[in-house]
Each structure stands twice: as C-alpha cells, then as structure tokens.
Amino acid sequence: MAQTPALESANPLDKSNIPSEARHQQIVGQTGEAITKESSILIAIDGTEAGDKAFNYLLKSKVLSTNAHVFIATVLPANVLSGPWVSGPLSIDAKRQNELLKALREQAIEKLNPYKDKLKDAGYETTIHVAHGDARQTLVRVAIYHKVDLVVAGKRGKKGIPGLTAGSTTSYLVNHAPSPVLVIK
C-alpha cells in the first residue's frame, strides 16, 4: 500500500488546523496515469445503502465494459475529535490524532476490499483510493487526479434527508466533476 502526497486544494483554508496524517491519501492499486484500459470509472462508496446500491448497479449493468478500470473511493474526515471549538477531555494531541487517522485509513481499506474482490472476480482491474477531507471537494479532486471518464454515486449518502432529490455530495459531484456523473437511486 503506497501512501501518496495530498491532493492539493486551491483553498488555503483547507490546510489550516488539519493534522499532517490527514493531508495524505492512500491508493491501493494503479493511479490514473498508469491505466492502460479503454475507460476508467470512479465509484464513491461511503458505507451507506445508497453507496451499496450504486456499487451493485455498476457491477450488474452494462456501464462497465470488460476493458474498464474501476476506482473505488471513500473520503474520511480530516479531523478526529479535535478542532478549534473542541477542548478539554475530548481534545487529543496531534500525534494521537495522526495515529487515529492512519488507523481509519487502514480500516477503510479493509472495508473496501470486498468491493474490490467482487470487481476482480468479475474480471475488472480496480484501485482503492482513500482520502481525507470534505467528501464533495475531495471526490472531485480524486476524479481529476485519476482522469476518470465517469463518476458513479448513490443518490443520498450519510446525511441524506428524505424528500431531497439528491444528497449534497451527489449534487456537488453533478455540478463540479470533470466527467459525467451517474446517480443511482
């Protein structure tokens, strides 16, 4: 598992009060630069039913050609129990926070491995990409980083509010991703 440099943001505020470990991403597999497949697809997995529906649709649909590379991405928080408004018993030092963020990344990879295995069993090459930050902006940066041809996301994620047409992350992807976005409801 390679740990790679951070996905850079143009927003200087993105780097304030963020532990050093949160400035890294972890990629298990090839990056977009090394892909020799006809197409590449990014699927956003967040551990929700909507993410699973999107994954199952992708796996069973004709969206995937046999010559496609799939990037499975998830975004973790940049801070764990600390911030400018948290102090006292909930506050932790930077070293401990970095250890927790690294452990979170490792757990995320473990949870994404079954998705990767299902795609591998179906004959697809896959890469797991775990990053930290705001899910909306980070998924757009991941899509740009890997130069994907399509982004697939569930209609609603962790903060889904019934009645809304799409979650905030999905809406952001539709409006800002560099490639088409397929929203699965």
BAKOL-451424 format. One record per residue (C-alpha): x, y, z. Coordinates in steps of 0.25 Angstrom, whole numbers, plus 5000, padded with zeros to 4 digits. Each point is the difference from the previous one (the first is absolute). Layout:
XYZ/...
# end
This chain:
500050005000/500650134996/499850135007/500050114990/500150155002/498750085003/499050044989/500350154999/498850105002/500150144995/499350045013/501150045011/498949985011/500049854996/501449995007/499750075013/499949925013/500149874992/500949895006/501249964991/499449864998/498750064994/500850064989/500349874994/499249904992/500249854998/499949934987/500049854999/500249974985/500350084988/499850154998/499350064988/501350034994/500449854999/498749954995/500049944986/498549975000/499050064990/499250075011/500150035015/498950015009/500050065014/498949955010/499850075013/499849905012/499650065013/499549885008/498550034998/498949934993/500150104989/501449974997/499849855000/498850024990/500950084991/501149895001/499049894997/499550084988/501450024995/500349865001/498849944994/499750114989/500650014986/500750135005/501349925002/500749954988/500949895001/501150104997/499750095012/500850045012/499250035013/500550095011/499349985013/500150135008/499650035014/500250135008/500350015015/500050115009/501250095001/499950025015/499749905011/499450065013/500750134999/499850134994/500050155004/498749985008/500449875007/500850015013/500149925013/499849855001/499649984985/501350074995/501249924996/501450034996/500550004985/500849875002/498849935005/499150064989/500949964989/500149865006/498449994999/500050064986/501049894995/499149895007/498850064994/500649994986/500449855003/498649975004/499450064988/500949924991/499649885007/498550034998/500250044986/500849874997/498749914998/499550104989/501449994993/499949855001/498650004994/500550084988/501349924999/499149874999/499250064989/501350034992/500250155003/501350065005/499850095012/500750105008/499550055014/500250145004/499850055014/500250155002/499750105012/499250134999/498650054996/499449894991/499450094990/501350074996/500949885003/499249914990/500150114989/501650005002/500049855000/499350004987/500950104994/501349935006/499649874993/499450064988/498849925000/499049994989/498749985009/499750025015/498949915006/499450045014/498849975008/498850105000/500150025015/501249985010/500250005015/499350145002/498849964990/498850085003/498749934995/499350094990/501250064994/500349964986/501549975003/501050015011/500950115001/501249924996/499349954987/499550134996/501450065002/500549894991/499050024989/500350155000/501549995001/500649874996/500950014987/499249884994/498649954999/499449955013/499049895001/499150015012/499349875005/498850015008/
# end
